[in-house]
Amino acid sequence: MSHLSTHIRVVGALLVREMATRFGSKPGGYVWALLDPAAHILLMTMIFRAIARAPALGTSFALFFATGYIAFQFYQAMTSYLNSAVRANKALLSYPNVAPIDTIVARFVLQVCTTTLVAFIVLGTIVATMRVDTDLHWPAILEAIAMACLFGLGVAMINAVLFLKYPLYEQVFNIVNRPLFLISGVFFLPDAIPAPYRDLVLINPLVHVIMGFRKGFYPEYRAVGLDMTYLYGIAFLTLFAGMLVFTLSRKTLRNE
Amino acid sequence: MIRFEQATKYARTKGIKKPIIEDASLTLNRGKSVGLLGRNGAGKSTLLRLIAGAIKLDSGRIIRRGKISWPLGFAGSFQGSMSGEQNVRFVARIYGVDTEELIAFVEDFAELGPFYKAPVSTYSSGMKARLAFGLSMGVNFDYYLVDEITAVGDANFKKKCRAVFETKLKDSDVIMVSHSTKTIRDYCDCGVVLEKGRLIYYDDIGDAIRVHDKNMKGL
């Protein structure tokens, strides 16, 4: 029996297990994975329509927030779900066939599919119901999504190990990660921030994710400061670090 | 065949480091069932998990020829939020056996009734053990790793376990941990005594039990 076919079988079994149990206790089940972000965007759109006159880009509040929120979700939902991938499947790791990496791969696949589905439903609905036609620039959209997912995967792999080894780090990470939503440019355009502060905001790779993603929806958006090379660099570096830490700690991941 | 080559494993909990095995070398051949003896807390269960590959050695290696089961114990390898049936389905998938066949076999064997479709977290320890035993008997292995699980259920169930186990033992071997020397004597041909991080093999299970009893008295 080859190792690869075992991994594929295990990942498949874990996928089914995650689908069945993630929302298993609630009525509606998996539908909540789609409904939750959709409801969030709807609520935010309503709030901001009430307090601001026009969105920073284009004419649709809904499209502006949805593009920011969903691009951010490709990272945020990924890490928050993957951080606990190993821990949540601890009991199943007593089957020698199941490797810690399988739990990560299964959740990664499931989360990419889930957020993509959310993106199609939410953004599809918004674009279809808008009065103005929107030209989608797919390469920019896919590039931003890919980088957000890989960056999220890298962060989650590092976290999976460090959360186990240093519980204190988990607290610190959560404190730092929480305001990320506010400073990543979901609500504002980094282009509009004055010079010295803009450079600070641009350190955050997620700002580049959101700018790149929006470029795919707003052809007229210039995205001043967007640096895809920087984003690629950070994403792959993080992923590499994650894989390294994960591989070096396989004993800890198994024993815990 | 299972071979330990200079295998070393320490148990670490909250800064306490205790050897389970230190530089142990040992070969267990096919065709003989092994009883694993050792005092309480010596690390017998950990040793079974090492053999299964569910945890890793600190150094050295274990060479395994043949299909080895997961360690079958009370602690259970079940995901509490999934039902018994879902857990069975999961195992069928990861070991590549026919899903429906295994589900039907375990349903019939474990006698869980309607609880088969309830989350495992609602099970009593006896129910979990029945599920675990039925499940592993439904998958074919060359080695079954058994951790104190043969004495579950009522007399009727025990009889059933014994019958199915004995058919399995025609083609498979068992590596067994039990505090009941009678059970060990019934099932095993040879013995390994785990004492102070050393593994000592005895070709005759009677010898192993005698040494073990002496160890226990000399506390």
Interface residues (C-beta under 8 A of the other chain):
Chain A: M1 T6 R9 V10 G12 A13 V16 R17 A20 T21 G24 S25 N89 A91 L92 L93 S94 Y95 P96 N97 V98 R250 K251 R254 N255
Chain B: R49 A52 G53 A54 I55 K56 D58 I68 W70 P71 G76 S77 F78 Q79 G80 S81 M82 Q86 R89 F90 V91 R93 I94 Y95 G96
